[in-house]
Amino acid sequence: MNLASVNASVKIDRTAMGSETPKPRPYRKRRRAEAEAQTRERITEAAVALHGSVGPARTTVSEVARRAGVQRATVYRHFPDEEALFGACTAHYWARHPAPDPSAWASLADPRRRLERGLTEIYDWYSATQAMLTATGRDADRVPAMAQATAAFLGYLEGVRSILLRGRRERGHARRRVSAAAAHALDFATWRSLVLAQGLDRDEAVRLMVGLVELAATRRR
């Protein structure tokens, strides 16, 4: 065998060896992405738990990291600022505790029945989420990152009130009284006062507020 054939053989062997060099496998990237997603979820859930207990104003990155089992730097890598973290927490919590869908009772022609149905569902929702609503409501003016979530919540209640007032015959000052009474009935603070402070059950609270709205509709003497 001459030198040229030996060199050719070596090249072939090296080429074959190079072709067998393992390449990065797609599942490694997928597993890395899954691990990052799980870390992000742990951080989010830790922040949600703190928001619902001590409140957003007292929630620190250090405590979020401790609860999630990560370093502070990891929290900042996923959520570079307070707005990003609070936005993720808000989306995560309300995805698991969605507000009642007004379209379920918007089709009810009788305004009184619609009001009863709407308040019943809203009050059940308040009962299920009262710890979070209490803690976040207390800190709403102290945490700028909450502004968007607060505006969305108030906008939701305004939309609900509009649906509850649809089809009512009152006009002028009577309409303003009915609208004010409906807004009062929908307020989370009203539910807290009636149910938590005064000890009424849900149905009693609903009947009382329906009566208030109907009384507001009567002509003043």
Summary of the structure (lengths in Angstrom):
residues: 221
radius of gyration: 29.1
end to end distance: 121.1
largest distance: 121.1
contacts: 595
relative contact order: 0.09
helix: 79%
strand: 0%
